[in-house]
Amino acid sequence: MVPTKAIVNGFGEISEDNKKIIMMESIAEGITLCFLGVLVILVTTFGNPETQTASIVYYSVITMLLVMALLTALTGARTSIIPYKICPIVKTLVAILIVFGIAI
């Protein structure tokens, strides 16, 4: 979420409405990713990570990360913006790390 303003400015001369939409989408994705991470931490820290409920949360987060990675790979990663190019890799790696965490 930190480079959002620079990313929006990188689009050059676009309408104020388009700037707001790009900013909103970038912030919404950042908030979603933060929520997914916090959710896993909360379930693991304050719950019993061996319950069925925890497994549902973990696999739901993994699925969401992989869906977001695919979406980014098909859209943002095709741009020249470096943070968007690495997003699919980072999201996939985080999903894999959660899988390894569940297995331990």
Backbone bond lengths (Angstrom), bond angles and torsions (degrees), N, CA, C in turn:
res aa  C-N    CA-C-N  psi(-1)  N-CA   C-N-CA  omega(-1)  CA-C   N-CA-C  phi
1 M - - - 1.451 - - 1.530 111.33 -
2 V 1.310 116.66 -21.87 1.457 120.59 -176.67 1.532 112.62 -60.87
3 P 1.344 119.65 -45.73 1.469 118.20 -176.65 1.528 113.99 -84.98
4 T 1.319 118.12 15.64 1.469 120.67 -174.54 1.523 112.45 -56.37
5 K 1.315 117.69 -47.00 1.467 119.97 -177.49 1.528 110.64 -63.04
6 A 1.331 116.46 -42.04 1.467 119.69 179.51 1.522 111.02 -65.22
7 I 1.316 116.30 -37.52 1.468 120.18 178.73 1.523 110.12 -65.04
8 V 1.326 116.56 -45.70 1.469 120.24 178.95 1.523 110.15 -61.10
9 N 1.328 116.65 -43.61 1.471 119.85 179.52 1.521 111.87 -65.34
10 G 1.316 117.24 -26.69 1.461 121.61 179.18 1.517 113.66 -66.69
11 F 1.316 116.90 -15.31 1.462 120.33 178.60 1.523 112.14 -79.00
12 G 1.329 116.09 -6.79 1.458 119.84 177.48 1.515 112.12 76.78
13 E 1.311 114.30 -143.61 1.465 120.91 -176.29 1.523 110.88 -81.90
14 I 1.318 116.09 95.37 1.462 121.73 173.56 1.520 107.43 -127.28
15 S 1.303 116.28 165.11 1.464 119.97 -176.18 1.527 110.89 -66.65
16 E 1.312 115.47 158.10 1.472 120.79 177.82 1.528 110.92 -60.59
17 D 1.328 116.84 -37.03 1.468 120.19 177.82 1.530 110.56 -61.36
18 N 1.334 116.90 -45.19 1.465 120.12 179.02 1.516 111.42 -64.12
19 K 1.330 117.68 -39.50 1.460 121.06 176.39 1.525 110.90 -59.64
20 K 1.317 116.21 -44.29 1.468 120.48 -179.49 1.525 111.23 -65.48
21 I 1.324 117.10 -39.40 1.465 120.71 179.84 1.524 110.42 -66.39
22 I 1.329 117.28 -44.73 1.464 120.47 178.54 1.522 110.31 -62.32
23 M 1.335 116.93 -42.94 1.462 120.94 179.16 1.528 110.30 -63.35
24 M 1.336 116.77 -44.76 1.459 120.97 179.94 1.527 111.08 -60.47
25 E 1.318 117.58 -45.01 1.459 121.24 -178.43 1.525 111.65 -66.10
26 S 1.314 116.32 -39.72 1.460 120.22 179.31 1.527 110.89 -65.55
27 I 1.320 116.39 -44.71 1.467 120.78 178.95 1.515 110.33 -66.86
28 A 1.329 118.20 -40.64 1.470 121.19 179.81 1.529 110.87 -61.95
29 E 1.323 117.65 -40.55 1.463 119.63 178.04 1.523 110.65 -66.51
30 G 1.325 116.84 -40.88 1.460 120.40 178.17 1.517 112.41 -62.28
31 I 1.326 116.44 -43.44 1.466 120.68 178.45 1.526 110.23 -64.41
32 T 1.323 116.83 -40.61 1.468 120.74 178.57 1.520 110.86 -61.27
33 L 1.322 116.88 -45.53 1.472 120.43 179.93 1.530 110.96 -64.17
34 C 1.326 116.87 -41.19 1.474 120.31 177.15 1.528 110.27 -62.28
35 F 1.328 116.40 -43.85 1.469 120.01 179.15 1.521 111.53 -60.81
36 L 1.321 117.26 -43.64 1.465 120.01 -179.76 1.525 110.57 -60.76
37 G 1.318 117.10 -43.14 1.456 120.63 178.78 1.513 112.30 -64.76
38 V 1.327 116.52 -45.60 1.468 120.73 179.62 1.523 110.23 -64.44
39 L 1.314 118.17 -38.28 1.458 121.71 179.09 1.527 111.36 -59.83
40 V 1.327 116.47 -46.41 1.470 120.51 178.21 1.530 110.14 -62.46
41 I 1.314 117.08 -43.47 1.471 120.55 179.44 1.521 111.08 -62.25
42 L 1.324 117.45 -45.08 1.475 120.92 -178.77 1.523 111.94 -64.71
43 V 1.329 116.63 -44.60 1.466 120.32 -179.71 1.521 110.47 -63.46
44 T 1.317 116.25 -40.12 1.457 120.78 -178.75 1.525 111.66 -72.56
45 T 1.323 117.03 -40.04 1.461 121.50 -175.34 1.531 112.61 -77.71
46 F 1.316 116.90 -45.24 1.459 120.45 -171.96 1.522 113.98 -104.28
47 G 1.302 117.55 -7.33 1.457 120.82 178.34 1.509 110.01 -115.32
48 N 1.290 114.71 -172.24 1.457 120.59 175.40 1.527 106.84 -100.90
49 P 1.340 117.41 109.48 1.462 119.77 -175.28 1.527 114.43 -66.17
50 E 1.319 116.92 -6.31 1.469 120.04 -179.61 1.523 113.13 -95.88
51 T 1.336 117.68 3.44 1.464 120.41 -179.48 1.523 111.24 -83.06
52 Q 1.320 114.61 164.07 1.463 120.03 177.52 1.527 110.45 -64.98
53 T 1.318 116.74 -36.60 1.466 120.32 179.07 1.524 110.59 -61.60
54 A 1.320 116.97 -44.34 1.459 120.29 178.36 1.521 110.33 -62.37
55 S 1.315 117.37 -41.80 1.469 120.50 178.59 1.520 111.39 -61.13
56 I 1.316 116.45 -40.41 1.468 120.21 177.98 1.520 110.05 -62.36
57 V 1.331 116.53 -43.54 1.468 120.33 178.33 1.524 110.27 -62.43
58 Y 1.329 117.06 -48.88 1.466 120.63 -178.02 1.524 111.48 -59.66
59 Y 1.313 117.60 -48.52 1.462 119.98 -177.72 1.530 112.27 -70.22
60 S 1.319 116.68 -30.46 1.468 119.81 174.96 1.522 110.67 -66.52
61 V 1.326 116.69 -42.71 1.459 121.03 178.56 1.534 109.94 -65.28
62 I 1.316 116.85 -43.20 1.474 120.70 177.83 1.528 109.87 -58.84
63 T 1.311 116.98 -46.58 1.463 121.65 179.68 1.520 110.94 -61.10
64 M 1.323 116.66 -45.41 1.460 120.58 -179.70 1.530 110.90 -62.82
65 L 1.317 117.25 -42.12 1.463 120.42 178.25 1.529 111.39 -61.81
66 L 1.323 116.30 -42.02 1.468 119.74 -179.86 1.530 111.76 -69.19
67 V 1.329 117.02 -36.74 1.469 120.57 176.19 1.529 109.49 -65.10
68 M 1.337 116.38 -43.70 1.461 119.98 178.71 1.532 110.96 -65.98
69 A 1.319 117.27 -35.86 1.469 121.09 177.12 1.527 110.01 -63.73
70 L 1.323 116.75 -43.53 1.461 120.54 178.66 1.528 110.74 -64.24
71 L 1.317 116.89 -45.85 1.466 120.81 178.26 1.521 110.97 -58.00
72 T 1.320 116.34 -45.64 1.461 120.18 -179.76 1.529 111.14 -66.75
73 A 1.330 116.26 -37.72 1.469 119.61 178.57 1.530 111.43 -62.93
74 L 1.316 116.27 -34.73 1.464 120.63 -178.29 1.525 113.33 -84.65
75 T 1.326 116.73 -14.28 1.470 119.52 -176.00 1.529 111.04 -124.75
76 G 1.317 117.61 -85.73 1.462 122.76 -172.72 1.511 114.86 -58.80
77 A 1.318 117.00 -35.43 1.468 120.25 -177.86 1.524 111.77 -69.05
78 R 1.297 117.47 -13.32 1.465 120.93 178.76 1.528 112.05 -87.39
79 T 1.324 115.97 1.66 1.459 120.88 177.49 1.525 109.58 -93.63
80 S 1.320 116.41 179.05 1.464 120.65 178.12 1.523 112.16 -89.45
81 I 1.317 117.55 3.54 1.468 121.85 -176.45 1.529 108.96 -81.86
82 I 1.330 115.85 114.60 1.468 122.03 -173.86 1.537 113.30 -57.20
83 P 1.354 120.04 -47.25 1.470 118.21 -179.99 1.537 112.95 -56.89
84 Y 1.342 116.49 -35.84 1.460 119.39 178.58 1.525 111.46 -72.79
85 K 1.316 117.04 -32.19 1.469 120.78 179.17 1.526 111.94 -65.33
86 I 1.339 117.42 -36.08 1.468 120.04 -177.25 1.523 112.90 -90.62
87 C 1.318 117.37 -12.08 1.471 120.50 -177.97 1.533 113.80 -54.83
88 P 1.334 120.15 -48.12 1.469 118.34 -178.98 1.527 112.59 -59.47
89 I 1.324 116.24 -36.09 1.465 120.20 179.70 1.521 110.12 -67.87
90 V 1.320 116.88 -46.48 1.465 121.37 -178.70 1.534 110.70 -63.16
91 K 1.310 116.75 -45.76 1.473 120.34 -179.06 1.527 110.91 -63.20
92 T 1.316 116.79 -41.82 1.466 120.23 178.50 1.521 110.98 -65.44
93 L 1.325 117.64 -42.45 1.470 120.52 178.20 1.525 112.08 -62.61
94 V 1.321 117.06 -39.93 1.468 120.10 177.74 1.523 109.88 -64.18
95 A 1.319 117.75 -42.31 1.457 120.84 177.44 1.530 110.64 -59.91
96 I 1.325 116.69 -43.13 1.479 121.01 178.19 1.515 110.85 -63.76
97 L 1.332 117.38 -40.75 1.468 120.10 178.65 1.526 111.65 -63.23
98 I 1.315 116.98 -37.18 1.472 119.83 176.81 1.520 109.60 -65.35
99 V 1.331 117.65 -41.36 1.475 121.00 177.32 1.526 109.54 -58.72
100 F 1.337 117.26 -46.47 1.463 120.27 178.46 1.524 111.35 -62.97
101 G 1.332 116.56 -38.06 1.462 120.98 178.17 1.513 112.54 -63.67
102 I 1.325 116.46 -36.84 1.463 120.80 177.85 1.520 110.44 -67.21
103 A 1.328 116.83 -38.04 1.464 121.97 -175.85 1.518 112.42 -70.97
104 I 1.315 117.45 -23.44 1.473 120.19 -176.56 1.502 111.12 -79.84
